[in-house]
């Protein structure tokens, strides 16, 4: 019974059997009680009627009266005297009486009304002939009625079971078939067919399961597409510098190459080697950040000091393009709780990108703002800006739009930034307009120490 069909049918069968037995037990009891009550009333009326007839016709004709009445009414009669001796009988009455039967007869002889509910016998009122009291017992065999009822009940139960089984098979098909379809779709998914989808009309649990499966298939398809794109991008990113290195290395083999060209080609090889090294480091770093075992060294430190250090490291790059870096900060110290080295990577990437995508003589602004219990770091540039389409993909690995391809890079920096921010539980937003620059905003909570410093500054003021 490994299949759902088998389990459902077994559960259905057991439920029907148990319900049928319980219902049958109470139905038979109830029917038996009702039948007996009706029979008692009929027997009492019959016994009184016979007693009255015997009193009218006299003792000589009582046997013929009882015989005729018995045949016409399908009832059996016995006559007992006051000593409880049977003087007439048509039924196979046992010779010895139970205590209950004796009490019933004596009760009638003494003028009381009674019935014997255990054997479905009614005792009529007494009559007297030649100074002797007699009592009539009337009995009717209702075994046939009971057996007919039981037989009818069993036949009805079998019909119910048969019809129920057919209905159950039809209904269970509606339940099991969607699951079977889902199993087939899952097997297709295992084989790598990420385009498989399942359809189900309804708003029940199966519908939710189908929707969840379709969402899973969509996500897997996206992941597979990302994986394929990743392989393609990695191949491209590695192939370009490798081709350059290989090509210029072959040129350097020429003995007649002038020294100035030799130095130029050697510089190109060195630059592409450095590009490969940076790409490898970034890929390794991103892989480590995306691992489940990534741990952060969270501690409290000064955000202002950190930003000052990063800006100093980027000064040379900015000066080479005559770009000014402005640093706007609030009064007092700003402390945050984060992984200091990881967040330093974030600021280096964001500020370096701002410089790279800003044309000469431009301005890059690093601004720190307090917002209640949070702190925001905004990095503005006056660069080439981005379209809405580019913004929606900006944090994807290796993504670079047509404008950014003219600038040196590998498309992994912002992916690393996004992952570090996510690991901390911080937020990063981007606003941009083409040819008008971009703003990257990182929002994080202040540490407790910053609240204390703020209170001290306020008291001094």
Protein Blocks (a to p, Z undefined) as FASTA:
>chain_A
ZZfklmmmmmmmmmmmmmmmmmmmmmmmmmmmmmmmmmmmmmmmmmmmmmmmmmmnomml
mmmmmmmmmmmnopacddddfkopafbdfbdcdfbdcfklmmmmmmmmnopacddfknop
acdddddeehiacdddddddfklmmmmmmmmmmmmmmmmmmmmmmmmmmmmmmmmmmmmm
mmmmmmmmmnopakbccddedjbfklmmmmmmmmmmmmmmmmmmmmmmmmmmmmmmmmmm
mmmmmmmmmmmmpmklcfklmmmmmmmmmmmmmmmmmmmmmmmmmmmmmpmklccddddd
dfklmmmmmmmmmmmmmmmnopacdddddedjddddddfklmmmmmmmmmmmmmmmpceh
iacddddddehjaccdddddfbebpafklmmmmmpghiacfklmmpgcehlmmmmmmmmm
mmnopacdddddehiapaddddddddfklmmmmmmmmmmZZ
